């Protein structure tokens, strides 16, 4: 006759191995929720639009400063004289 194993379930290592994965995920979720609740997000600068305008002005100044060099390069490459732009730039 076979001998039945009558130990309680918590005495088996494989049970704890199976339980430990989901248990660690639940603990990590509680830790993440605690961190999210106790540490507020930093405030985003509301002046981002004005900052973008200033960046565009800086880029336009850089482009305008290179305009004669770009025209000379194009003239040297194609042999065509660049057309004069009659519209004033801001």
PyMOL Python script that loads the backbone (N, CA, C, O; Angstrom):
from pymol import cmd

cmd.read_pdbstr("""\
ATOM      1  N   UNK A   1       0.827  -1.158   0.000  1.00  0.00           N
ATOM      2  CA  UNK A   1       0.000   0.000   0.000  1.00  0.00           C
ATOM      3  C   UNK A   1       0.887   1.242   0.000  1.00  0.00           C
ATOM      4  O   UNK A   1       1.966   1.261   0.591  1.00  0.00           O
ATOM      5  N   UNK A   2       0.398   2.277  -0.681  1.00  0.00           N
ATOM      6  CA  UNK A   2       1.176   3.504  -0.795  1.00  0.00           C
ATOM      7  C   UNK A   2       1.025   4.351   0.451  1.00  0.00           C
ATOM      8  O   UNK A   2      -0.032   4.407   1.080  1.00  0.00           O
ATOM      9  N   UNK A   3       2.116   4.999   0.778  1.00  0.00           N
ATOM     10  CA  UNK A   3       2.072   5.891   1.928  1.00  0.00           C
ATOM     11  C   UNK A   3       1.659   7.292   1.429  1.00  0.00           C
ATOM     12  O   UNK A   3       2.310   7.837   0.536  1.00  0.00           O
ATOM     13  N   UNK A   4       0.622   7.862   1.975  1.00  0.00           N
ATOM     14  CA  UNK A   4       0.151   9.191   1.583  1.00  0.00           C
ATOM     15  C   UNK A   4       0.942  10.259   2.323  1.00  0.00           C
ATOM     16  O   UNK A   4       1.269  10.131   3.503  1.00  0.00           O
ATOM     17  N   UNK A   5       1.230  11.305   1.585  1.00  0.00           N
ATOM     18  CA  UNK A   5       1.964  12.424   2.165  1.00  0.00           C
ATOM     19  C   UNK A   5       0.943  13.366   2.795  1.00  0.00           C
ATOM     20  O   UNK A   5       0.122  13.953   2.089  1.00  0.00           O
ATOM     21  N   UNK A   6       0.988  13.512   4.097  1.00  0.00           N
ATOM     22  CA  UNK A   6      -0.030  14.296   4.797  1.00  0.00           C
ATOM     23  C   UNK A   6       0.508  15.619   5.349  1.00  0.00           C
ATOM     24  O   UNK A   6      -0.064  16.169   6.290  1.00  0.00           O
ATOM     25  N   UNK A   7       1.599  16.135   4.776  1.00  0.00           N
ATOM     26  CA  UNK A   7       2.119  17.426   5.235  1.00  0.00           C
ATOM     27  C   UNK A   7       1.194  18.545   4.757  1.00  0.00           C
ATOM     28  O   UNK A   7       0.569  18.415   3.705  1.00  0.00           O
ATOM     29  N   UNK A   8       1.099  19.636   5.510  1.00  0.00           N
ATOM     30  CA  UNK A   8       0.295  20.771   5.047  1.00  0.00           C
ATOM     31  C   UNK A   8       0.957  21.430   3.822  1.00  0.00           C
ATOM     32  O   UNK A   8       2.147  21.247   3.568  1.00  0.00           O
ATOM     33  N   UNK A   9       0.152  22.201   3.072  1.00  0.00           N
ATOM     34  CA  UNK A   9       0.609  22.766   1.808  1.00  0.00           C
ATOM     35  C   UNK A   9       1.772  23.735   1.971  1.00  0.00           C
ATOM     36  O   UNK A   9       2.597  23.858   1.066  1.00  0.00           O
ATOM     37  N   UNK A  10       1.855  24.421   3.095  1.00  0.00           N
ATOM     38  CA  UNK A  10       2.912  25.422   3.260  1.00  0.00           C
ATOM     39  C   UNK A  10       4.283  24.799   3.522  1.00  0.00           C
ATOM     40  O   UNK A  10       5.284  25.514   3.562  1.00  0.00           O
ATOM     41  N   UNK A  11       4.340  23.527   3.695  1.00  0.00           N
ATOM     42  CA  UNK A  11       5.615  22.843   3.896  1.00  0.00           C
ATOM     43  C   UNK A  11       6.293  22.458   2.577  1.00  0.00           C
ATOM     44  O   UNK A  11       7.392  21.903   2.598  1.00  0.00           O
ATOM     45  N   UNK A  12       5.667  22.738   1.440  1.00  0.00           N
ATOM     46  CA  UNK A  12       6.230  22.385   0.145  1.00  0.00           C
ATOM     47  C   UNK A  12       6.879  23.624  -0.480  1.00  0.00           C
ATOM     48  O   UNK A  12       6.266  24.690  -0.543  1.00  0.00           O
ATOM     49  N   UNK A  13       8.100  23.475  -0.933  1.00  0.00           N
ATOM     50  CA  UNK A  13       8.854  24.589  -1.505  1.00  0.00           C
ATOM     51  C   UNK A  13       8.302  25.083  -2.827  1.00  0.00           C
ATOM     52  O   UNK A  13       8.360  26.278  -3.114  1.00  0.00           O
ATOM     53  N   UNK A  14       7.769  24.182  -3.634  1.00  0.00           N
ATOM     54  CA  UNK A  14       7.242  24.589  -4.930  1.00  0.00           C
ATOM     55  C   UNK A  14       6.029  25.504  -4.796  1.00  0.00           C
ATOM     56  O   UNK A  14       5.814  26.374  -5.640  1.00  0.00           O
ATOM     57  N   UNK A  15       5.256  25.319  -3.771  1.00  0.00           N
ATOM     58  CA  UNK A  15       4.100  26.197  -3.544  1.00  0.00           C
ATOM     59  C   UNK A  15       4.582  27.620  -3.303  1.00  0.00           C
ATOM     60  O   UNK A  15       4.013  28.568  -3.844  1.00  0.00           O
ATOM     61  N   UNK A  16       5.622  27.778  -2.499  1.00  0.00           N
ATOM     62  CA  UNK A  16       6.153  29.111  -2.211  1.00  0.00           C
ATOM     63  C   UNK A  16       6.821  29.718  -3.441  1.00  0.00           C
ATOM     64  O   UNK A  16       6.795  30.934  -3.628  1.00  0.00           O
ATOM     65  N   UNK A  17       7.416  28.878  -4.271  1.00  0.00           N
ATOM     66  CA  UNK A  17       8.009  29.351  -5.507  1.00  0.00           C
ATOM     67  C   UNK A  17       6.938  29.920  -6.437  1.00  0.00           C
ATOM     68  O   UNK A  17       7.148  30.957  -7.066  1.00  0.00           O
ATOM     69  N   UNK A  18       5.811  29.256  -6.523  1.00  0.00           N
ATOM     70  CA  UNK A  18       4.716  29.719  -7.373  1.00  0.00           C
ATOM     71  C   UNK A  18       4.067  30.968  -6.793  1.00  0.00           C
ATOM     72  O   UNK A  18       3.712  31.875  -7.545  1.00  0.00           O
ATOM     73  N   UNK A  19       3.906  31.037  -5.490  1.00  0.00           N
ATOM     74  CA  UNK A  19       3.258  32.182  -4.845  1.00  0.00           C
ATOM     75  C   UNK A  19       4.159  33.417  -4.839  1.00  0.00           C
ATOM     76  O   UNK A  19       3.662  34.542  -4.871  1.00  0.00           O
ATOM     77  N   UNK A  20       5.472  33.219  -4.798  1.00  0.00           N
ATOM     78  CA  UNK A  20       6.389  34.348  -4.631  1.00  0.00           C
ATOM     79  C   UNK A  20       6.364  35.317  -5.810  1.00  0.00           C
ATOM     80  O   UNK A  20       6.514  36.521  -5.602  1.00  0.00           O
ATOM     81  N   UNK A  21       6.181  34.837  -7.038  1.00  0.00           N
ATOM     82  CA  UNK A  21       6.156  35.731  -8.208  1.00  0.00           C
ATOM     83  C   UNK A  21       5.036  36.759  -8.138  1.00  0.00           C
ATOM     84  O   UNK A  21       5.308  37.959  -8.139  1.00  0.00           O
ATOM     85  N   UNK A  22       3.788  36.317  -8.078  1.00  0.00           N
ATOM     86  CA  UNK A  22       2.697  37.289  -7.981  1.00  0.00           C
ATOM     87  C   UNK A  22       2.757  38.135  -6.708  1.00  0.00           C
ATOM     88  O   UNK A  22       2.368  39.303  -6.725  1.00  0.00           O
ATOM     89  N   UNK A  23       3.233  37.565  -5.622  1.00  0.00           N
ATOM     90  CA  UNK A  23       3.337  38.323  -4.377  1.00  0.00           C
ATOM     91  C   UNK A  23       4.332  39.479  -4.518  1.00  0.00           C
ATOM     92  O   UNK A  23       4.076  40.578  -4.026  1.00  0.00           O
ATOM     93  N   UNK A  24       5.450  39.238  -5.179  1.00  0.00           N
ATOM     94  CA  UNK A  24       6.426  40.308  -5.404  1.00  0.00           C
ATOM     95  C   UNK A  24       5.862  41.409  -6.295  1.00  0.00           C
ATOM     96  O   UNK A  24       6.152  42.587  -6.091  1.00  0.00           O
ATOM     97  N   UNK A  25       5.064  41.029  -7.274  1.00  0.00           N
ATOM     98  CA  UNK A  25       4.445  42.026  -8.148  1.00  0.00           C
ATOM     99  C   UNK A  25       3.461  42.893  -7.369  1.00  0.00           C
ATOM    100  O   UNK A  25       3.421  44.107  -7.570  1.00  0.00           O
ATOM    101  N   UNK A  26       2.683  42.304  -6.502  1.00  0.00           N
ATOM    102  CA  UNK A  26       1.733  43.067  -5.693  1.00  0.00           C
ATOM    103  C   UNK A  26       2.470  44.010  -4.747  1.00  0.00           C
ATOM    104  O   UNK A  26       2.054  45.155  -4.572  1.00  0.00           O
ATOM    105  N   UNK A  27       3.544  43.550  -4.142  1.00  0.00           N
ATOM    106  CA  UNK A  27       4.329  44.406  -3.242  1.00  0.00           C
ATOM    107  C   UNK A  27       4.937  45.568  -4.025  1.00  0.00           C
ATOM    108  O   UNK A  27       4.922  46.706  -3.556  1.00  0.00           O
ATOM    109  N   UNK A  28       5.474  45.288  -5.220  1.00  0.00           N
ATOM    110  CA  UNK A  28       6.045  46.352  -6.051  1.00  0.00           C
ATOM    111  C   UNK A  28       4.976  47.357  -6.463  1.00  0.00           C
ATOM    112  O   UNK A  28       5.269  48.549  -6.558  1.00  0.00           O
ATOM    113  N   UNK A  29       3.755  46.914  -6.708  1.00  0.00           N
ATOM    114  CA  UNK A  29       2.674  47.825  -7.072  1.00  0.00           C
ATOM    115  C   UNK A  29       2.334  48.752  -5.911  1.00  0.00           C
ATOM    116  O   UNK A  29       2.092  49.940  -6.121  1.00  0.00           O
ATOM    117  N   UNK A  30       2.313  48.225  -4.695  1.00  0.00           N
ATOM    118  CA  UNK A  30       2.045  49.074  -3.532  1.00  0.00           C
ATOM    119  C   UNK A  30       3.163  50.090  -3.319  1.00  0.00           C
ATOM    120  O   UNK A  30       2.899  51.244  -2.983  1.00  0.00           O
ATOM    121  N   UNK A  31       4.404  49.665  -3.511  1.00  0.00           N
ATOM    122  CA  UNK A  31       5.535  50.598  -3.359  1.00  0.00           C
ATOM    123  C   UNK A  31       5.459  51.693  -4.419  1.00  0.00           C
ATOM    124  O   UNK A  31       5.691  52.863  -4.116  1.00  0.00           O
ATOM    125  N   UNK A  32       5.139  51.328  -5.646  1.00  0.00           N
ATOM    126  CA  UNK A  32       5.013  52.311  -6.721  1.00  0.00           C
ATOM    127  C   UNK A  32       3.876  53.286  -6.447  1.00  0.00           C
ATOM    128  O   UNK A  32       4.024  54.487  -6.672  1.00  0.00           O
ATOM    129  N   UNK A  33       2.754  52.789  -5.970  1.00  0.00           N
ATOM    130  CA  UNK A  33       1.629  53.669  -5.637  1.00  0.00           C
ATOM    131  C   UNK A  33       2.010  54.620  -4.506  1.00  0.00           C
ATOM    132  O   UNK A  33       1.645  55.795  -4.544  1.00  0.00           O
ATOM    133  N   UNK A  34       2.731  54.135  -3.510  1.00  0.00           N
ATOM    134  CA  UNK A  34       3.173  54.987  -2.402  1.00  0.00           C
ATOM    135  C   UNK A  34       4.085  56.105  -2.899  1.00  0.00           C
ATOM    136  O   UNK A  34       3.933  57.261  -2.503  1.00  0.00           O
ATOM    137  N   UNK A  35       5.037  55.754  -3.773  1.00  0.00           N
ATOM    138  CA  UNK A  35       5.949  56.765  -4.317  1.00  0.00           C
ATOM    139  C   UNK A  35       5.178  57.784  -5.149  1.00  0.00           C
ATOM    140  O   UNK A  35       5.463  58.979  -5.077  1.00  0.00           O
ATOM    141  N   UNK A  36       4.210  57.329  -5.935  1.00  0.00           N
ATOM    142  CA  UNK A  36       3.435  58.235  -6.784  1.00  0.00           C
ATOM    143  C   UNK A  36       2.582  59.187  -5.956  1.00  0.00           C
ATOM    144  O   UNK A  36       2.381  60.334  -6.355  1.00  0.00           O
ATOM    145  N   UNK A  37       2.085  58.741  -4.826  1.00  0.00           N
ATOM    146  CA  UNK A  37       1.213  59.583  -4.009  1.00  0.00           C
ATOM    147  C   UNK A  37       2.017  60.552  -3.142  1.00  0.00           C
ATOM    148  O   UNK A  37       1.597  61.691  -2.940  1.00  0.00           O
ATOM    149  N   UNK A  38       3.154  60.119  -2.634  1.00  0.00           N
ATOM    150  CA  UNK A  38       3.901  60.952  -1.691  1.00  0.00           C
ATOM    151  C   UNK A  38       4.830  61.957  -2.353  1.00  0.00           C
ATOM    152  O   UNK A  38       5.200  62.945  -1.718  1.00  0.00           O
ATOM    153  N   UNK A  39       5.215  61.746  -3.590  1.00  0.00           N
ATOM    154  CA  UNK A  39       6.131  62.669  -4.274  1.00  0.00           C
ATOM    155  C   UNK A  39       5.405  63.306  -5.446  1.00  0.00           C
ATOM    156  O   UNK A  39       5.137  62.630  -6.439  1.00  0.00           O
ATOM    157  N   UNK A  40       5.079  64.596  -5.356  1.00  0.00           N
ATOM    158  CA  UNK A  40       4.345  65.246  -6.450  1.00  0.00           C
ATOM    159  C   UNK A  40       5.232  65.435  -7.684  1.00  0.00           C
ATOM    160  O   UNK A  40       6.457  65.514  -7.584  1.00  0.00           O
ATOM    161  N   UNK A  41       4.588  65.505  -8.832  1.00  0.00           N
ATOM    162  CA  UNK A  41       5.314  65.743 -10.072  1.00  0.00           C
ATOM    163  C   UNK A  41       5.815  67.178 -10.108  1.00  0.00           C
ATOM    164  O   UNK A  41       5.165  68.069  -9.562  1.00  0.00           O
ATOM    165  N   UNK A  42       6.960  67.418 -10.741  1.00  0.00           N
ATOM    166  CA  UNK A  42       7.442  68.795 -10.855  1.00  0.00           C
ATOM    167  C   UNK A  42       6.531  69.594 -11.785  1.00  0.00           C
ATOM    168  O   UNK A  42       5.956  69.057 -12.732  1.00  0.00           O
ATOM    169  N   UNK A  43       6.416  70.856 -11.500  1.00  0.00           N
ATOM    170  CA  UNK A  43       5.558  71.725 -12.296  1.00  0.00           C
ATOM    171  C   UNK A  43       6.263  72.040 -13.611  1.00  0.00           C
ATOM    172  O   UNK A  43       7.448  72.374 -13.630  1.00  0.00           O
ATOM    173  N   UNK A  44       5.523  71.928 -14.702  1.00  0.00           N
ATOM    174  CA  UNK A  44       6.076  72.236 -16.012  1.00  0.00           C
ATOM    175  C   UNK A  44       6.044  73.747 -16.192  1.00  0.00           C
ATOM    176  O   UNK A  44       5.078  74.413 -15.819  1.00  0.00           O
ATOM    177  N   UNK A  45       7.124  74.277 -16.772  1.00  0.00           N
ATOM    178  CA  UNK A  45       7.206  75.709 -17.018  1.00  0.00           C
ATOM    179  C   UNK A  45       6.109  76.113 -17.990  1.00  0.00           C
ATOM    180  O   UNK A  45       6.044  75.595 -19.105  1.00  0.00           O
ATOM    181  N   UNK A  46       5.248  77.035 -17.575  1.00  0.00           N
ATOM    182  CA  UNK A  46       4.131  77.464 -18.411  1.00  0.00           C
ATOM    183  C   UNK A  46       4.552  78.464 -19.471  1.00  0.00           C
ATOM    184  O   UNK A  46       3.735  78.860 -20.303  1.00  0.00           O
ATOM    185  N   UNK A  47       5.803  78.879 -19.458  1.00  0.00           N
ATOM    186  CA  UNK A  47       6.279  79.868 -20.412  1.00  0.00           C
ATOM    187  C   UNK A  47       6.968  79.192 -21.595  1.00  0.00           C
ATOM    188  O   UNK A  47       7.878  79.766 -22.194  1.00  0.00           O
ATOM    189  N   UNK A  48       6.545  77.989 -21.930  1.00  0.00           N
ATOM    190  CA  UNK A  48       7.197  77.240 -22.996  1.00  0.00           C
ATOM    191  C   UNK A  48       6.992  77.890 -24.357  1.00  0.00           C
ATOM    192  O   UNK A  48       7.856  77.770 -25.225  1.00  0.00           O
ATOM    193  N   UNK A  49       5.873  78.573 -24.565  1.00  0.00           N
ATOM    194  CA  UNK A  49       5.605  79.200 -25.857  1.00  0.00           C
ATOM    195  C   UNK A  49       6.602  80.324 -26.114  1.00  0.00           C
ATOM    196  O   UNK A  49       7.175  80.422 -27.199  1.00  0.00           O
ATOM    197  N   UNK A  50       6.803  81.164 -25.113  1.00  0.00           N
ATOM    198  CA  UNK A  50       7.751  82.274 -25.265  1.00  0.00           C
ATOM    199  C   UNK A  50       9.172  81.735 -25.441  1.00  0.00           C
ATOM    200  O   UNK A  50       9.964  82.297 -26.197  1.00  0.00           O
ATOM    201  N   UNK A  51       9.481  80.670 -24.758  1.00  0.00           N
ATOM    202  CA  UNK A  51      10.803  80.054 -24.897  1.00  0.00           C
ATOM    203  C   UNK A  51      10.995  79.540 -26.332  1.00  0.00           C
ATOM    204  O   UNK A  51      12.085  79.667 -26.890  1.00  0.00           O
ATOM    205  N   UNK A  52       9.965  78.972 -26.919  1.00  0.00           N
ATOM    206  CA  UNK A  52      10.035  78.502 -28.307  1.00  0.00           C
ATOM    207  C   UNK A  52      10.224  79.637 -29.291  1.00  0.00           C
ATOM    208  O   UNK A  52      10.963  79.503 -30.266  1.00  0.00           O
ATOM    209  N   UNK A  53       9.552  80.768 -29.038  1.00  0.00           N
ATOM    210  CA  UNK A  53       9.717  81.952 -29.894  1.00  0.00           C
ATOM    211  C   UNK A  53      11.171  82.427 -29.851  1.00  0.00           C
ATOM    212  O   UNK A  53      11.743  82.769 -30.886  1.00  0.00           O
ATOM    213  N   UNK A  54      11.764  82.450 -28.662  1.00  0.00           N
ATOM    214  CA  UNK A  54      13.152  82.879 -28.537  1.00  0.00           C
ATOM    215  C   UNK A  54      14.096  81.933 -29.270  1.00  0.00           C
ATOM    216  O   UNK A  54      15.072  82.377 -29.874  1.00  0.00           O
ATOM    217  N   UNK A  55      13.818  80.646 -29.222  1.00  0.00           N
ATOM    218  CA  UNK A  55      14.646  79.682 -29.958  1.00  0.00           C
ATOM    219  C   UNK A  55      14.538  79.938 -31.455  1.00  0.00           C
ATOM    220  O   UNK A  55      15.544  79.901 -32.162  1.00  0.00           O
ATOM    221  N   UNK A  56      13.331  80.197 -31.943  1.00  0.00           N
ATOM    222  CA  UNK A  56      13.157  80.479 -33.372  1.00  0.00           C
ATOM    223  C   UNK A  56      13.902  81.738 -33.783  1.00  0.00           C
ATOM    224  O   UNK A  56      14.489  81.777 -34.865  1.00  0.00           O
ATOM    225  N   UNK A  57      13.891  82.773 -32.940  1.00  0.00           N
ATOM    226  CA  UNK A  57      14.628  83.999 -33.262  1.00  0.00           C
ATOM    227  C   UNK A  57      16.121  83.703 -33.363  1.00  0.00           C
ATOM    228  O   UNK A  57      16.797  84.200 -34.264  1.00  0.00           O
ATOM    229  N   UNK A  58      16.626  82.909 -32.455  1.00  0.00           N
ATOM    230  CA  UNK A  58      18.044  82.559 -32.478  1.00  0.00           C
ATOM    231  C   UNK A  58      18.380  81.775 -33.745  1.00  0.00           C
ATOM    232  O   UNK A  58      19.414  82.021 -34.366  1.00  0.00           O
ATOM    233  N   UNK A  59      17.527  80.844 -34.129  1.00  0.00           N
ATOM    234  CA  UNK A  59      17.767  80.066 -35.342  1.00  0.00           C
ATOM    235  C   UNK A  59      17.696  80.952 -36.577  1.00  0.00           C
ATOM    236  O   UNK A  59      18.487  80.771 -37.503  1.00  0.00           O
ATOM    237  N   UNK A  60      16.765  81.909 -36.615  1.00  0.00           N
ATOM    238  CA  UNK A  60      16.669  82.832 -37.747  1.00  0.00           C
ATOM    239  C   UNK A  60      17.912  83.695 -37.850  1.00  0.00           C
ATOM    240  O   UNK A  60      18.396  83.951 -38.952  1.00  0.00           O
ATOM    241  N   UNK A  61      18.440  84.152 -36.714  1.00  0.00           N
ATOM    242  CA  UNK A  61      19.661  84.958 -36.732  1.00  0.00           C
ATOM    243  C   UNK A  61      20.828  84.152 -37.274  1.00  0.00           C
ATOM    244  O   UNK A  61      21.641  84.674 -38.038  1.00  0.00           O
ATOM    245  N   UNK A  62      20.919  82.897 -36.893  1.00  0.00           N
ATOM    246  CA  UNK A  62      21.999  82.046 -37.402  1.00  0.00           C
ATOM    247  C   UNK A  62      21.853  81.828 -38.904  1.00  0.00           C
ATOM    248  O   UNK A  62      22.846  81.854 -39.631  1.00  0.00           O
ATOM    249  N   UNK A  63      20.636  81.615 -39.372  1.00  0.00           N
ATOM    250  CA  UNK A  63      20.405  81.405 -40.796  1.00  0.00           C
ATOM    251  C   UNK A  63      20.733  82.668 -41.582  1.00  0.00           C
ATOM    252  O   UNK A  63      21.348  82.603 -42.646  1.00  0.00           O
ATOM    253  N   UNK A  64      20.317  83.825 -41.050  1.00  0.00           N
ATOM    254  CA  UNK A  64      20.578  85.085 -41.741  1.00  0.00           C
ATOM    255  C   UNK A  64      22.067  85.399 -41.790  1.00  0.00           C
ATOM    256  O   UNK A  64      22.541  85.993 -42.758  1.00  0.00           O
ATOM    257  N   UNK A  65      22.801  85.013 -40.772  1.00  0.00           N
ATOM    258  CA  UNK A  65      24.231  85.300 -40.767  1.00  0.00           C
ATOM    259  C   UNK A  65      24.970  84.446 -41.791  1.00  0.00           C
ATOM    260  O   UNK A  65      26.055  84.827 -42.231  1.00  0.00           O
ATOM    261  N   UNK A  66      24.415  83.311 -42.179  1.00  0.00           N
ATOM    262  CA  UNK A  66      25.048  82.434 -43.159  1.00  0.00           C
ATOM    263  C   UNK A  66      24.551  82.669 -44.581  1.00  0.00           C
ATOM    264  O   UNK A  66      25.013  82.010 -45.512  1.00  0.00           O
ATOM    265  N   UNK A  67      23.622  83.596 -44.760  1.00  0.00           N
ATOM    266  CA  UNK A  67      23.023  83.806 -46.082  1.00  0.00           C
ATOM    267  C   UNK A  67      24.057  84.152 -47.145  1.00  0.00           C
ATOM    268  O   UNK A  67      24.001  83.545 -48.215  1.00  0.00           O
ATOM    269  N   UNK A  68      25.007  85.083 -46.942  1.00  0.00           N
ATOM    270  CA  UNK A  68      25.990  85.368 -48.003  1.00  0.00           C
ATOM    271  C   UNK A  68      26.847  84.153 -48.354  1.00  0.00           C
ATOM    272  O   UNK A  68      27.159  83.943 -49.527  1.00  0.00           O
ATOM    273  N   UNK A  69      27.228  83.364 -47.376  1.00  0.00           N
ATOM    274  CA  UNK A  69      28.043  82.190 -47.638  1.00  0.00           C
ATOM    275  C   UNK A  69      27.263  81.147 -48.429  1.00  0.00           C
ATOM    276  O   UNK A  69      27.812  80.494 -49.317  1.00  0.00           O
ATOM    277  N   UNK A  70      25.991  80.994 -48.106  1.00  0.00           N
ATOM    278  CA  UNK A  70      25.162  80.024 -48.826  1.00  0.00           C
ATOM    279  C   UNK A  70      24.962  80.472 -50.266  1.00  0.00           C
ATOM    280  O   UNK A  70      25.009  79.650 -51.182  1.00  0.00           O
ATOM    281  N   UNK A  71      24.739  81.777 -50.480  1.00  0.00           N
ATOM    282  CA  UNK A  71      24.582  82.286 -51.843  1.00  0.00           C
ATOM    283  C   UNK A  71      25.860  82.094 -52.646  1.00  0.00           C
ATOM    284  O   UNK A  71      25.800  81.729 -53.821  1.00  0.00           O
ATOM    285  N   UNK A  72      27.000  82.330 -52.040  1.00  0.00           N
ATOM    286  CA  UNK A  72      28.274  82.149 -52.744  1.00  0.00           C
ATOM    287  C   UNK A  72      28.497  80.687 -53.083  1.00  0.00           C
ATOM    288  O   UNK A  72      28.978  80.370 -54.171  1.00  0.00           O
ATOM    289  N   UNK A  73      28.161  79.805 -52.181  1.00  0.00           N
ATOM    290  CA  UNK A  73      28.321  78.380 -52.446  1.00  0.00           C
ATOM    291  C   UNK A  73      27.423  77.949 -53.596  1.00  0.00           C
ATOM    292  O   UNK A  73      27.854  77.210 -54.480  1.00  0.00           O
ATOM    293  N   UNK A  74      26.171  78.410 -53.586  1.00  0.00           N
ATOM    294  CA  UNK A  74      25.251  78.051 -54.655  1.00  0.00           C
ATOM    295  C   UNK A  74      25.714  78.621 -55.988  1.00  0.00           C
ATOM    296  O   UNK A  74      25.588  77.967 -57.023  1.00  0.00           O
ATOM    297  N   UNK A  75      26.253  79.845 -55.965  1.00  0.00           N
ATOM    298  CA  UNK A  75      26.734  80.469 -57.196  1.00  0.00           C
ATOM    299  C   UNK A  75      27.935  79.689 -57.739  1.00  0.00           C
ATOM    300  O   UNK A  75      28.056  79.488 -58.947  1.00  0.00           O
ATOM    301  N   UNK A  76      28.813  79.255 -56.845  1.00  0.00           N
ATOM    302  CA  UNK A  76      29.990  78.505 -57.279  1.00  0.00           C
ATOM    303  C   UNK A  76      29.602  77.136 -57.823  1.00  0.00           C
ATOM    304  O   UNK A  76      30.243  76.638 -58.748  1.00  0.00           O
ATOM    305  N   UNK A  77      28.584  76.532 -57.277  1.00  0.00           N
ATOM    306  CA  UNK A  77      28.187  75.196 -57.704  1.00  0.00           C
ATOM    307  C   UNK A  77      27.403  75.212 -59.005  1.00  0.00           C
ATOM    308  O   UNK A  77      27.558  74.311 -59.829  1.00  0.00           O
ATOM    309  N   UNK A  78      26.558  76.229 -59.206  1.00  0.00           N
ATOM    310  CA  UNK A  78      25.679  76.232 -60.381  1.00  0.00           C
ATOM    311  C   UNK A  78      26.083  77.239 -61.432  1.00  0.00           C
ATOM    312  O   UNK A  78      25.749  77.069 -62.605  1.00  0.00           O
ATOM    313  N   UNK A  79      26.784  78.273 -61.049  1.00  0.00           N
ATOM    314  CA  UNK A  79      27.137  79.315 -61.997  1.00  0.00           C
ATOM    315  C   UNK A  79      26.036  80.329 -62.192  1.00  0.00           C
ATOM    316  O   UNK A  79      26.193  81.260 -62.981  1.00  0.00           O
ATOM    317  N   UNK A  80      24.930  80.175 -61.497  1.00  0.00           N
ATOM    318  CA  UNK A  80      23.818  81.115 -61.610  1.00  0.00           C
ATOM    319  C   UNK A  80      23.907  82.152 -60.516  1.00  0.00           C
ATOM    320  O   UNK A  80      24.228  81.843 -59.368  1.00  0.00           O
ATOM    321  N   UNK A  81      23.620  83.378 -60.882  1.00  0.00           N
ATOM    322  CA  UNK A  81      23.620  84.442 -59.907  1.00  0.00           C
ATOM    323  C   UNK A  81      22.314  84.378 -59.127  1.00  0.00           C
ATOM    324  O   UNK A  81      21.247  84.256 -59.729  1.00  0.00           O
ATOM    325  N   UNK A  82      22.375  84.460 -57.778  1.00  0.00           N
ATOM    326  CA  UNK A  82      21.133  84.365 -57.003  1.00  0.00           C
ATOM    327  C   UNK A  82      20.239  85.577 -57.229  1.00  0.00           C
ATOM    328  O   UNK A  82      20.714  86.701 -57.393  1.00  0.00           O
ATOM    329  N   UNK A  83      18.932  85.320 -57.232  1.00  0.00           N
ATOM    330  CA  UNK A  83      17.957  86.391 -57.380  1.00  0.00           C
ATOM    331  C   UNK A  83      17.928  87.224 -56.112  1.00  0.00           C
ATOM    332  O   UNK A  83      18.072  86.703 -55.006  1.00  0.00           O
ATOM    333  N   UNK A  84      17.742  88.510 -56.285  1.00  0.00           N
ATOM    334  CA  UNK A  84      17.661  89.394 -55.123  1.00  0.00           C
ATOM    335  C   UNK A  84      16.278  89.286 -54.521  1.00  0.00           C
ATOM    336  O   UNK A  84      15.276  89.381 -55.230  1.00  0.00           O
ATOM    337  N   UNK A  85      16.221  89.093 -53.243  1.00  0.00           N
ATOM    338  CA  UNK A  85      14.953  88.987 -52.527  1.00  0.00           C
ATOM    339  C   UNK A  85      14.516  90.384 -52.138  1.00  0.00           C
ATOM    340  O   UNK A  85      15.211  91.079 -51.397  1.00  0.00           O
ATOM    341  N   UNK A  86      13.351  90.795 -52.645  1.00  0.00           N
ATOM    342  CA  UNK A  86      12.885  92.160 -52.405  1.00  0.00           C
ATOM    343  C   UNK A  86      12.077  92.283 -51.119  1.00  0.00           C
ATOM    344  O   UNK A  86      11.785  93.398 -50.686  1.00  0.00           O
ATOM    345  N   UNK A  87      11.708  91.160 -50.496  1.00  0.00           N
ATOM    346  CA  UNK A  87      10.922  91.230 -49.271  1.00  0.00           C
ATOM    347  C   UNK A  87      11.849  91.367 -48.073  1.00  0.00           C
ATOM    348  O   UNK A  87      12.784  90.582 -47.913  1.00  0.00           O
ATOM    349  N   UNK A  88      11.592  92.363 -47.232  1.00  0.00           N
ATOM    350  CA  UNK A  88      12.462  92.531 -46.054  1.00  0.00           C
ATOM    351  C   UNK A  88      12.192  91.454 -45.029  1.00  0.00           C
ATOM    352  O   UNK A  88      11.060  91.001 -44.860  1.00  0.00           O
ATOM    353  N   UNK A  89      13.235  91.056 -44.356  1.00  0.00           N
ATOM    354  CA  UNK A  89      13.105  90.053 -43.299  1.00  0.00           C
ATOM    355  C   UNK A  89      12.982  90.755 -41.951  1.00  0.00           C
ATOM    356  O   UNK A  89      13.593  91.800 -41.727  1.00  0.00           O
ATOM    357  N   UNK A  90      12.182  90.169 -41.052  1.00  0.00           N
ATOM    358  CA  UNK A  90      12.026  90.807 -39.728  1.00  0.00           C
ATOM    359  C   UNK A  90      13.254  90.651 -38.872  1.00  0.00           C
ATOM    360  O   UNK A  90      13.280  91.129 -37.738  1.00  0.00           O
TER     361      UNK A  90
END
""", "prot")
cmd.dss("prot")
cmd.show_as("cartoon", "prot")
cmd.util.cbc("prot")
cmd.orient("prot")
